[in-house]
Amino acid sequence: MPSSPQSTPAPVRPWPWWRRHKIISALLVVVVVAGGLAWWRPWERCGAGMSSAEDQCVGLNLDMTPFSSDPTMNALQQRIAQHNSEITGEDFITVVVLNNMTPDPGSDSAALLNVQHGVMGAIAAQARVNTTSVVGSQRPPVKLLLANYGANARWQSEAVQAILDHRDEQHIVAVVGLGQSLDGTRTAASTLSANKVAVISALASADNMNRDPVSNDFIERFYRIAPTNVDAANAAVSHLREVNAQKVMLVRDNSSSDIYSRTLGDSFEQAYRAGYGHDVPSEQIFTSPSEPLEGVTRDTFLQPQFANVYGRMCLEKPDLIYFAGRGSDLKAFLRAVGEGGACSLPEVDLLTSDDASSLLGGQLPDMPATKVNVFYTSVATADMWKNTDQTDNRANYQAFANAFASQDLDDDLRDGYAMAHHDALLLAVGAARLVSNVQKNNKVVAELINNTYACGHPLPGATGKIAFSPDSHGDPIDKALPIMQLKPDGSIEQKGLTWTNGRPFDEFCR
């Protein structure tokens, strides 16, 4: 990002099909005129810091060559490359966004639009930290790099090694993102931490995400922006009591590799038992695929299991279902309900957690026999503070929204991904700029996060004030969770706001 805000790059927004074809055709013409090879599959020509893995490039993207064929992500990469090129000399630091940059809609539980929004949030944060005093000094300026570990973090070791290999030359001070709670994501966080790299997850909420997958010890240099699954489950049970749900069914994923779903189900069971004094009345299990599928989509794989669950719903007639699984699998579940035929249960509420935001913008399946009203606890959403008395939080969100708009990132802020990635980068840079000669002392940045952003001095995040304590092990204190309703047309409405400890954040962390 340039030190002066005078130059504004061209708008970046999700493109319609006609514009994609126009831009791709233009790129091909440029390549042919230049005398190069016809670049029909550019991701097979992986750039510096990356290697080819199936139909994608994995590793650390040093020169912003394409990860895949997605035009929106490629345009965002070029935006970042332009910003980085305007920072000259050796007086700079770099923050890396590590994620599955190439999700496959047929088999992955990640949504490409969410990943794109996360990158957009990091771009907005880069603009803020380089042109304003949001985290104090504007020096040294910040570059941004993207790293890809692929589906289910399968190539996390390649991505992590590339980051470590280039840490010193690129002055890397932190790795942010790590959007999904998976065993591979946790391994990546643990390895980076062991090599004294600060790791800040934007959205991973699994309770054990901050623990080493082998030793189960806390990961020393790990922090996160999102509340944990315990927080989400407690908020969910509070909501159940408010709506007086009497007969609850838990539908949970018992996949061995997806720690988000597994710990969400465990946390809900515990929160329900604590709130009601007895176990959840009914529990139905499904198993999502832990490996890439051949010749079949994830949706098709799950349909028979969800058809059986729907049969139990019709028999037991719950008034509320808690779905402990991925948003992509929730859509498959709703499709099974819609295709399940006649049922003596005409309507039921369903509550789940933040991964349901991956369904934003798309039509939900028709459900003629049993109408399902979908609600979820979110990490964050656009204008979440609008109807509250949280004056500081409203101002902090508006500053983020203004920065987002100033970068011509004309896109949807409702899923919270941009907000959370923005806050993660602010946290990293705020701590890094407190380190003397940080380019040479980049291994001590993580220690400054705990020491700086405590209860009395929280980070002014778009998702709320962010603070940590020595015994929170990288989990944020007293974060807010909006309660959202997902409508059949893919739109959402905020229905309320709850807090992880039942009360708003205050400077004493009471």
N, C-alpha and C positions, 0 to 999 in steps of 0.2 A: 504494500500500500504506500503510495507516495506520501511524503511529509506534508505536502500541500493538497488541499481538497479541490484544486482548480479543475483537474482533469477528471471527467466522469465517463467511464466506459459505456459501451452500448448496452441497452437493456438485455437482461437475461430472464427468460420466462419459459415455462413449458410450451412447446410449439405444437400447432396442429399438424396433421399429416402432410398437408400440401407444402407447408413451410420447411418441414424436415427434408422432403424430397428435393426442394429447391436448393437448400443449403448443401446437402450431400452432393448434388450434381455439380454445384459450384466448386466444391472441394476437389472433385475428380478432374474438372477442367484445369484447375490450377496445377494439379500434380502432372497432368499430361503436358501442359505448356512448359513446365519447368524441366521436362525431360526425364522425370523420375518414373518409378514403377507405378502402375495403376493400383491405388491403395484401397482395394475393395474391402479388405479385412485388416484395418490398421492395428487392431489389438494383437495381431500375430507378429507385429514388428515392435516388440516391447522396448521402451526406452531405457535410459540409464536408471539403475536401481531396481529394475523389475525383470521378471522372467515369465515365460509363457506357461500357463497351466490350463489345459483344455481350451476353452474359447474365451480366455481372459488373460489379463496381465496382473500378476501379483507382486507385492514388494512395495518399495518406496518410490513414488513417482517424482523423480528429480527434474525431468524436463517437460512434464505435463503432456506426454503423448497419451493417446486414448487408452482407457482401461478396457473398453468394449465399444459396441456400435451405438450406444445411447447418445443422441445429439445434445440433449439438455446437459448431461454430465460433462460432455466434451466442451460445451460452451462455458460451463462454470470453470473448468480447468484452465481454459484460455484466459478467463477473467483473472484467475489467481496468478497465472504466469505474467500477465501484464502488470498487476500490482507488484509482484516480486521484482520485476525487472527495473522498476523505478526506485528501488532501494539499492544504492551502490556502496561500494567499499566494504570493509570488514566489520563495521559497527552495526551489527544486526543480530537478532535472535530468531529462531524458527520454532513454530509449534506445528506438530504433525497431527492431522485428523486420520485416525486408523479405524477402518470399518470394512464391512462387506460392500464394496463399491459396485459390485456387479451381480446383484440378486437376480435369480431366475424365478419369474412369477409362477412357473409350473411346479417348482419343487422347493423353493426357499420359503421360510417363514418371514423373511424381511421384505419390505416393500420399497421399490426403487424410489418412489416419490418421497418417502420418509428420509431416505439416505440423501437425496438431493436437498431436501429442506435443511438437514443437518449441515451440509456444506455451505448452504446459503447463510445460515446463522453464523458460521465461522467467518465467512467473508464480511458480514456486517460487523462482527466483533473486531476483526482486523482493522477495519476502517475507524472504529471508535478509538481503539488503543493507540493508533498512529496519528490521530488528528485531534483528540480531546484528552482531558485529564481525568477520565472516568476511573482509572486506577493509579492516578498520580502522574508521575513523569511520563513524557512521551518518548523517552529514550531508554534503551536503543529501540529502533523501529523493528517491527515484527514481520517476518515472512511466514507464509503458510505453505505447507506441503500436504499431499494426500497419500495415504498408504492403503493397500487393499490386501485383506487376508481371505477373501473369497467366501463362498457359501459355508455356513456352519464353522467359520474360522478355520477351515481345513488347512490353509496355507499360512497359519499364524507364525510358524517358525521362520518361514522365508521372509515375511513382512517384518518381524521383530529383528531378525539378523540384519536386514537391510538398514533399518533405523539405527541400530547400534554401529554398523559399519560406517555410516555417514554422520554420526552424531557430532563429532568434533568439527568437521569441515563445514557442516551446515549450522553449527551453533544451536543444536536442538535442545530446548529446555524442558519440553513436556510433550506427552502424547495424550490427545483427548479423543473423545468419540466412544469407541468400543460399545456400539449401540445395543447389543443383545447379550443377555445373560446365558452364556453357553460355556461348556467345559473348556473349549478352545480359547474363548475370550478370556477366561480366568487364567489359563496358562500363559497367554500373552501378557496379561497384566503382571503376573508373578515374575516372569522372566525379565520384563522391563524394570520392575522394581528392584530385583536382585542386582541389576546393573546400574542402579542409582538414577533411574529415569522417573520423573514425576508422571503419574498416570491419573487422568481425570476422566471417568466415564460420564457421559452426558445422560444416559438413560437406563443403563443396566440396573435393575432393581432387585435381583435375586439376593436373598439374605446372606448367602455364603459367597457372593461375588467378591467380597473383600478378603477371602481366605485362600491360601495356597491349596491347589487341588490335590497335592500329595501329602504335605505335612499337616494341613488344616490350620496352620498358624495364620494370623492376620498378615496381610500383605502390607508391608511397612509404608510404602509410598503411594498407596492407592486412595483416591478420593472419588466421590460421585456427587452429581447434582440432584439426581432423582431420589425421592423417598424410597425406602425398601419395601419389599413385599409384605413384611410384617406391618408396616405403616398402612399400606393399601388395604390389607385384610382387616385391620382394626377400623379403618374408615368405612369399609364395606359393612361390617357388623353393626356399626353405629347407624348406618343408613337402614339396615334391616329393621332395627328396633324402631326407627322413626316411622317407617311405613307399616309397622306391625306385621311383618311377614311371619306366618305361623308354621308353614310347612315348606322347608327349604331342601332343595336337592343340589348336591355338589357334583358337578361334572368336571373331572380332572384328568389331565394328561400325565401318565406315569413314565414318559420317555426317560431313559437313563441318561441321555446327554443334554437335555434341555433343563437347565437348573432354574430358569425363570418359571416355567410351568410347574415344575416339581415343588419348588419352595413356596410358590404362590398357593398351591393346594394345601401344603402342610400348614402354612401360616393361617389360612382361612379356617382350617379345622381347629387350630389352637385358639384363635380369636373367637370363634363361635362357641367353643366349650367354655371359655372364660366369660363370655357375655350372657350365655343362656343357661349354663350349669349342666349341660348335657351335650352329647355328640350330635353332629349334623344328622337329621333324620334319615337321609338317603344319600348314597354316594355311588356314582356311576363312573367307570374307568374307561378311558380310551388310550391308545398308544400311537403317537405320531412317529413318522419314520426318522430314524437317527442317522441314516445314510442317504446319499443321493439315489433317486429312483430311476430305473431304466424302463422305458416304454409305458410308464403310467405316471399321472400327475399325483401330487400330494392329495388333492381334493378327492380324486377317484379312490385312492388308497384308503381314505378315511370314511368314505360313504357307508360301507356295511356296518362299521362300528357305531356310527352316529344313528343309523337306522334302528339299531338295537336300543340305543339310549332313548330315542324318540318313543319307541314302544313302551319303555318303562315310564316315561313321562305320562303317556296316555293312561297307563294303568294306575299310577300313584297320584297323579293330579297335584303336583306342587304348586304353590302360589308364587314361588321365586326360585330361580336357578342361579347358582353361582358357577360361572365358567372359569376354570383355572387352566387356561391354555392360550395359545397364540391367536392373534387377531385373524391371521389367514385361516386358521383352523376353525375359528368361530364362524366365518362365512360358510365353510363347508358344513358346519353343524346346522346353521340356519337353512341351508339348501336341503339338507336331509329332512328337516322339519317341513319345509315347503313341499317336498316330494313324498311325504310319508302317508298321505291319504287321510281318510276319516279318523277323527280322534274325539274323545269325549272331553278334552281339555281345550276350550275355545280360546283362552288367552292366558299368557303367563309373562311375568317380568323376568328379565335376565340381567344380572349384574356381573361385570368382569373388571379387569384392570387395564392399565394404560395401553397395552399393545393393540387394543381395539381401535385405536386412532388410525391404524393402517388401513381401515376400511373407509375412511373419509373420502367423500367425493364420488363414490360409486354406489349404484343401486344395490340395496339388499335384496336377497331372493324373495320372490312372492311366497307368502305363507297363508294359503286360503283356509286351511283347516284349523291351525293353531297360530294365532297371532302372538309374536314374541316382541315385547317392548325392551329394547336394548339400552342399558345404562353402563357407564364405566367410570372408574376413578382415574383421573388423568394426572400426568406429571405437570402439565401446564397447558394453557390455551390462550388464544388472543383475547385481550381485554378482560382477563380473568379477575382483575381488581376493580373493574368499572363500577360495580354496585356495592362496593365495600367502603368502610371508613379508613382503609389502608392508604393514607395519603402518600407516604414515601414509596410504597410499592407501586402505586399508580404512576408516580413520576418516573420511577426507574424503568417500568415497562414502556412508557411513552418515549423515553430516550432511546431505548432499543428499537422501537417501532420506527422512529424517525431515522435512525441510522440504516435500518433495513430498507426503508423507502428511498433514502438518498443514494443507495447503490443500485437503484432500478431493479431490485429483486422483487418483481411484481408477482408475488405468489401468496399461498395460503399459510397463515400462521396458526391455524386452529389446532394442528396436531401437536404443537409444543416442541417439535424437534429442533426448529431453528432457535427457539428461545433457550433450550437446554444446552445446545452446542455453543451458542453465544456466551452463556454464563461460564461454561467450562474453559473457553479460551481466555475470558477476562480473569478468571481465577489463576490460570497458569501465568499469564503475563504480569498480573499484579504482584505475584510472589517473585517472579524472575527479576523484575526490575529493582527489587530490593537487595539483590546480590551484587556485591562489588565485582567488577570485571566478570560478569556472568558468562561471557563467551568462553572463558577458560575455567569457570567454576560452576558449570551447569549441572554438576552432580549433587548440589546441595539445595536445589530449588524446592524440592518436596518438603524439606524441613521448615521452610519459610511459610508454607501454606497454613500449617497448624498454628504456628507462632503468631501469624498476622491476622488471619480471619477467624477470630474467636467471637464469643457472644457480644462483647462490647464493641467490636469493630467488624461487623459483617460485610460481605461483598454485596454491593447494590445490584443484585441480579434481576433479570427480567422475570424469572420464575419465582422471585421472592428473595428476601435477605438470606444469605448463605453463610453459615458459620459452622465451625467444628470445635470439638474438644478432644483432649488427649485420649479419653476413653470412648469416643464415638467411632474410632477406627475408620475414619474417612467417610462416615455417614453424616449427612447434613442434619442439623438440629432444627426441629419444629418447622418442617416444610409444610406448605399448603397443598391440598389436593382438590382440584375442582371435580364436582360430580357432573358428568355429562350424559345427555341422552342422544343416542345415535338414531336418526330418523330413517325411514325406509328409502328416502332418496339420497342418502349419504350425507346429509347435512346434520349439524349438531346444535344442541342448545345446552347452555350451562344451567344446571338445576340448583346448584349450591356450591359451597366451598367449605371444606373441612380441613382440620389440621392434624398432623401426626400425633401430637400430644393433647389434642382436644382444645387447644387454645392458641392464639396467634403468637408468633415469635416475639420475644422481648429481649432486651439487652442483657438480662440476668439469666436467661435460659432456664427459667423456673419450670 
